[in-house]
Amino acid sequence: MPDLFDAAADARRSRSAPLADRMRPQTLDDVVGQERLLGPGMPLRLLIERDEVPSMIFWGPPGSGKTTLAKVIATLTKSVFVELSAVLCGVADLRQVVKEAEAREKYHHQRTIVFVDEIHRFNKAQQDALLPHAERGTIILIGATTENPSFEVIPALLSRCKVFVLEKISEDGMRGILRRALTDRERGLGARNISLTEDVLRAFVTLADGDARQALNALEMAVKSSTPSVDGVWTPTLGQLRDMLQRTHVFYDKSGEEHYNIISALHKSMRGSDPHAALYWLGRMLESGEDPLFVARRLVRFASEDVGLADPQALLQAVAAFQATHQIGMPECNVVLAQAVVYLSEAPKSNALYTAYQAVQQAIREAPVASVPLHLRNAPTALMKDLGYGKDYQYPPSAHGPVKQSYLPAPLQGRLFWNGKTKKTSCDADGRV
């Protein structure tokens, strides 16, 4: 049983914890920004309140409240709550947790909730170790991840969990969180006389970009680094705020969903003839450390897929950009890729080649082993000539022009793949197609 010394130690740890940790919501009503999941009568809220929590995965951006929600569940549920870190936990640790959960269920009829933070860091072996126990209900698994679980969680485990998507906290929600921290005397900064101008508060909200953890910790550091006035008022400045919230990277995962989202945005912006948006998405990738050759390869593909013969120079521009990127690398190649992106954005568009090749692929699926007609076959030996190879072939140059003969296999006679037209689209001065 804990004594007074333990209680005092817990109080000291609580006071020394970062502001974001101290201000964690204690109830579902305190959770900000997830009304779609936790509003009155919403399914997830009802499951939590009824202590019927299923295995589930919380997917959302940093600071959106995934761990907080799991901790709120821990306080509301009658189940034993075990928290694991995917960074520190191994298969042996998982087996021990499952063994204890089995004993708890057998002897005390008590369920066990296992919360795995950053579950996307679990390798396949670790996820496989969880699978049978989550399936049998030995444990209730709650995972938290910033990555798309479709990419990072094995399908078998994903199929046994309900995925709940947490949204980035809105600007109004962030203002509420910050004001609560400034006025809460027990857990927040309310014991100090802090004056935060509306401009500084607005800047906090903007720079934090929906990350409550970052905003709260930056607020605490800005207050601690400021000097109170003679009358005891703490007034963090905009400069201190920017120092605390300076971003050293742009959110972008080269192997996760954001990678595919942004390259898709670049492709669609160029296809829509919007060079402004295309340049922005190009910059988002390059400034975040994306391999410039990956971008250059996609531009080469785009030049034929979306521009094609509407502007044959587009492919030359894209290939030249790829070669230059390969030769000089970053950061010098950024303007090279920008040139190609703008050219491709403003070029007339045609997907006729793309459509033609898709039709070819469909024909190959329908007749995968269609034989080459005999008259089109080469006949380098006497046997091949005797078998009819090359017989009746008409040589167009000798006929001084095209000759009427078939060049397709028998099952595809008369099939048309190329429509002979190059469909073009262009944009007006405002970039609208």
Buried (B, 14 or more C-beta within 10 A) or exposed (E): EEEEEEEEEEEEEEEEEEBBBBBBBBEBEEBBBBBEBBEEEBEBBEBBEEEEBBBBBBBBBBBBBBBBBBBBBBEBBEBBBBBBEBEEBEBEBBEEBBEBBBEBBEEEEEBBBBBBBBBBBBEEEBBBBBBEBBBEEBBBBBBBBBBBBEBBBBEEBBEBBEBBBBBBBBBEBBBBBBEBBBEBEEBBBBEBEBEBEEEBBEBBBEBBBBBBBBBBBBBBBBBBEBEEEEEEEBBBEBEBBBEBBEEEEEEBBEEBBBBEBBBEBBBBBBBBBBBEBBBBBBBBBBBBEBBBBEBBBBBBBBBBBBBBBBBEEBBEBBBBBBEBBEEEEBEEBBEBBBBBBBBBBBBBBBBBBBBBBEBBEEBEEEBEEBEEBBBBBEBEEEEBEEEEBBEEBEEEEEEEEEEEEEEBBEEBEEBEBEEEEBBBBEBEEEBEE
